[in-house]
Amino acid sequence: MDNLIKIILVDDHPLMRLGVKSSLSAYKDELEVVAEASTADELLEIIPKYKVDVILLDIQMPGMSCEEVVGILKTNYSDVKIIILSSSTDKEVLYKLVELGIDGFVPKTSNIEIIKSAIKEVNSGTRYYGADILKIIKEFEQSVTSATSIMSALTEREKEVMQMCCEGLCSKEIASKLNISHRTVEMHKANIFKKLDINSTVELLKWAIERGVVAL
């Protein structure tokens, strides 16, 4: 039937694919799984062979990362909708995928009715994240906005010291690289800790990684 929503199912666990495909077969008048893949590379190999509307994509697979394959798909198959199926809701990864343009995100614990609803909604042009995922996205956006505001309060020298601390350099090494005294480095670190409301280099590294504000 021409009005069927054509789907490619991508997951490296055969039983997961079998379960989803079998469950979706209950809606054979609306949906059709036209192909399956176990890796991102396999997906990219088969996708030109099919007229596909929606890809159900596992977030964790061998080889190419989910972010990489989503970027490729959005560049080369912009009309195809992408729904991420995941057992993890890592805030940073989720936000990167949203920025890349995923159309939906569904936890693997969801029942088949939710997966079906997500497929139909994204196929109609509406994004589907669900209340829990939207909450995570909102919290992460607030965290990033807060981090940007805090970083703007740091001087350029403090940012340099922060970067080097996060790279694992000790105060003596930082002093040597920046041609300043050990005492001055310690003063900069104290100012950074105060502005970020933290107490140690370990906390600084954790703060920076969680907010993606330093390049490591």
N, C-alpha and C positions, 0 to 999 in steps of 0.2 A: 504493500500500500504506500502511495506517494506521501501521505501525510504522517507516516511513522517518523518518530524522532530516532535518528540513527546514532548509535553509541559505540565508542571504543572503550573497553575496560582495561586499565593498566594497573597491574599489581604483581609483585614477584611471588606471591603465595597462591598456588593453584587452587587451594581449597577456598580462599577468600574470593577469587574470581568465580569459581563454581557456585558458591553460595549467593553472590550478588546476581549473577546471570540467571540462576534458577529462580530466584525471588522476583526478578524483573520480568520473567516470562509470564507471570500472572497478568501482566499488562501488555500482552502481545498485540493488542489492537491499537496501542498508543506508542510503545517503545520497542526498539529492536537492537540487541547487541550484535553489531555486524562483524566485530573483530576483537581479539584480545592480544595483549602484549605483557611480557614479564619484566621488561626493562624499558628505559627511556629510549635507548638506541633502537630497540625493536619497534617501538612505537613510531619513531621517525622514519623507519624503513617501510612500514606498512601503510602509514596514513595517506600517502599519495594514491594508494590503490582503492580507496573508499570515499564515497560521499558521506561525510560524517557531520553531525550537528553538535554533539557533546562528547567530551572526553572525561571519563571518571579516572582520575590520576592519583595513585598512591603517593604520599609525601616522601616516603623513604624507600629507595630502591638501590640496587647495586649500580655502580658506574656513575653516570651523569646525575648531578643533583636536581632536585625538583625545581629550584630557581632557574637553573640553566635551561631545562627543557621547556619551562613555561615561557621564558624569554624567546626561545626559538619558535615556539608555536605561535606566540602573539605577533611575531615579526612576519612569519611565513604563512600562517593560517588564521588570520585575524577574525574570520567569520565563525570559526569553531569556538564553542563555549567550553570553558575548563572548570570542572568541579574537583576540588581536592578532597580525597578521602583520607582521613588521618586518625591515628590512635594517639597523636600528640598535638598539643595546642601551644607549642613554644611561641611566646609572644613576638620575639624578634623575627623568626622565620615567617610566621603568619603575616606580620606587617610587610615584610619584603615581598611576599607573594601577592598581597593586596595591591602594593605599589606597581607590581608587574602587570596587574590587570586580571587576576583570576576572577571568575564569574560566580564562584560559589565555594563554600567550605563546609564539609559535612563530617562529623566524627564517625569513626567506624562502628561505634556503639549504637548509632541511630538505627531505627527500624526501617524497613523497606518503604513504608509510606512516606517517610521524611526524604529518603533518597529520591523517590519518584517525584515528590513535590519540588525538590531542588532542581531536578532535570527539567521539569516542565517550566518552572519559573525562569531559569537562565536561558532556556531555548526561546522564551518569549521576550527576552531582552532585559529581564529584571535580575539583579544580583541577589544571591541567596547566601546569607551567613548564619542566620539564627541568632536568637537573643544572647546566648552565652558567648558566641564568637564576636558579636558586635560589642559586647561589654569589654572583652579582651582588647579589641582594636582601639576602643575609646581610651582605655586605661594606658595603653602603650603610647598613643598619640599625646596624651597628657604628660606622660613621663618624658617623651622626646622634647615637647615644648618647654617643659620645666628645665631640662638639661641644657637646651639652647640658651635659655635666659640666664642660667647660672654661668655657662661658659663665657657669655658676653661680659660677665663681671670680672673675669680673669684677665690679667695683663698678658701681653704677648710673651714676656719672659716666664710667667707662671704657666702658660700653656706649653712652652718648651720643656720646662721642668716636669710638668705632668706627663707629657709624652715620653720622656726619658725614663721616668719612674715606672711607667707602664711597660716599657721595654726591658725592665729588669736591671737598670743601671743603679748603682749605689750613689750616695751623695758625693763621695770623693770623685767618682767617674764623671758625674754630671758637672761638678765644679771644673774638672780638667777640660771637658769638651766645650763648656761655655766660657772658659777663661775667667771664672769668678771664684770667690772663696767658698770653702766648705760652709762657713757660717752663713753666707748669703743664700746658698742653696737651702739650708735648713730653714731660713727665714721664709723663703718662697714656699717651701713645703708646708710650713705652719699656716701661711695665708691661704693656700689651696685647701687644706683640711678644714679650716674655719669656714670658708665660703661654701664648701660642699657638705659641711656638717658631718665629717667623718673623722676617724682617729688614727688611721694607719695606712701604709702603702698598699697593704692587702685589700683594705676597704676601697681605696682609690681605684685599684685595678678592677675590682668587682663593679664599682659604680660606672666606670668608663666603658667596660665591655657590655654591660646591660643596656647602656644607652647609645652605644656605637659612636662615641664622640672622639675616640682616638684610633689611629691606624696602627695595627700591630703586625 
